[in-house]
Amino acid sequence: MTQKNYSGSIALTKLKSALITTKKGNRAIIIPLEENYLIEKDGAVYLPLNVVVKSETDQYGQNGFIGQTLPTEKYKELGKDKAKELNLPILGNIKDFSTSNDSENVTEVQGKVDPESDDLPF
């Protein structure tokens, strides 16, 4: 089985009406739940996402993107056409850090390493 390792980030400030504030010396982000179609369940808040992975990298070295999506119930309520009109944001990009051919990225150490030889300045 081949494992893929992706890395990315999500720009929470792209969500509707997201606000960065400082309270009691701590910076925080306020995100309206209903306006952003966030789901509250079992004491947690979830952001529905779609992750699109492309087989080739784009001009910026990215392999795909992460976009907000609607919860299933809200999508069914609105219907396909109205859901598309919402233009939910792309929240970030992803990059594939796994290797397609491990032998290409392996650096061989020439000779043996002597643990007694320490020429480091500290």
C-alpha positions in Angstrom: 0.0 0.0 0.0 1.3 3.4 -0.9 1.0 6.2 1.6 0.6 9.8 0.6 1.6 12.6 2.9 -0.1 15.9 2.3 0.4 19.2 4.1 -1.8 22.3 4.0 -3.4 25.0 6.0 -6.9 26.6 6.2 -7.4 30.3 6.2 -10.2 30.7 8.8 -10.4 34.4 8.2 -11.9 33.6 4.7 -15.1 32.4 6.4 -18.0 34.9 6.5 -17.7 37.6 9.1 -14.7 36.1 10.8 -13.1 38.6 13.2 -9.8 38.6 14.9 -9.9 40.2 18.3 -7.9 40.6 21.5 -9.5 39.8 24.8 -7.6 39.8 28.1 -4.3 39.9 26.2 -5.1 36.8 24.0 -5.7 37.1 20.3 -8.7 35.1 19.2 -10.9 34.5 16.2 -14.7 34.8 16.2 -16.5 32.9 13.6 -20.3 33.0 13.3 -21.6 29.4 13.3 -24.9 29.6 11.4 -23.6 32.1 8.8 -20.8 29.8 8.0 -22.8 26.6 8.0 -20.8 25.1 10.8 -22.1 22.0 12.5 -22.4 21.7 16.3 -22.4 18.1 17.5 -21.5 16.4 20.8 -19.9 19.6 22.2 -17.7 20.2 19.1 -17.9 22.5 16.1 -17.2 21.1 12.6 -16.4 22.7 9.3 -17.5 20.6 6.3 -14.7 20.5 3.7 -13.9 19.1 0.3 -10.3 18.1 -0.5 -9.5 18.1 -4.2 -6.3 16.3 -5.1 -4.8 16.6 -8.6 -2.3 14.1 -10.0 0.0 16.9 -11.2 1.3 20.0 -9.4 0.1 23.4 -10.5 2.2 26.4 -11.3 2.7 27.1 -7.6 3.8 23.6 -6.7 0.4 22.7 -5.2 -1.4 19.4 -5.6 -4.9 20.5 -4.8 -7.0 22.6 -2.6 -9.3 22.6 0.4 -12.7 24.2 0.0 -15.6 24.7 2.3 -18.8 22.7 1.6 -22.3 22.7 2.9 -23.5 20.1 5.4 -25.6 17.5 3.7 -28.9 18.7 5.2 -28.3 22.3 4.1 -27.3 21.2 0.6 -30.5 19.2 0.3 -32.6 22.1 1.7 -31.2 24.6 -0.8 -30.8 22.4 -3.8 -27.9 22.1 -6.2 -28.4 25.5 -8.0 -28.8 27.6 -4.9 -25.9 25.8 -3.1 -23.6 26.7 -6.0 -24.7 30.4 -5.8 -23.2 30.6 -2.3 -19.7 30.5 -3.7 -18.2 29.0 -0.6 -14.5 29.8 -0.3 -11.4 27.9 -1.1 -9.7 27.9 2.3 -6.3 26.7 1.4 -4.0 24.6 -0.8 -2.4 21.2 -0.3 1.0 19.9 -1.2 2.1 16.3 -1.6 5.2 15.6 0.5 5.3 11.9 -0.2 7.8 10.6 -2.6 6.9 8.8 -5.9 10.3 7.1 -6.0 12.1 6.7 -2.7 15.4 5.9 -4.4 15.5 9.4 -6.0 15.4 11.1 -2.6 17.8 8.9 -0.7 21.2 10.3 0.0 23.9 7.7 0.7 26.5 8.3 3.3 30.0 7.6 1.9 32.1 5.5 4.2 31.5 4.7 7.8 30.7 7.3 10.4 33.1 7.4 13.4 31.2 8.4 16.5 34.4 9.4 18.2 35.3 12.0 15.6 33.5 15.2 16.6 34.6 18.3 14.8 31.5 20.3 15.8 32.3 23.6 17.4 30.2 22.9 20.5 
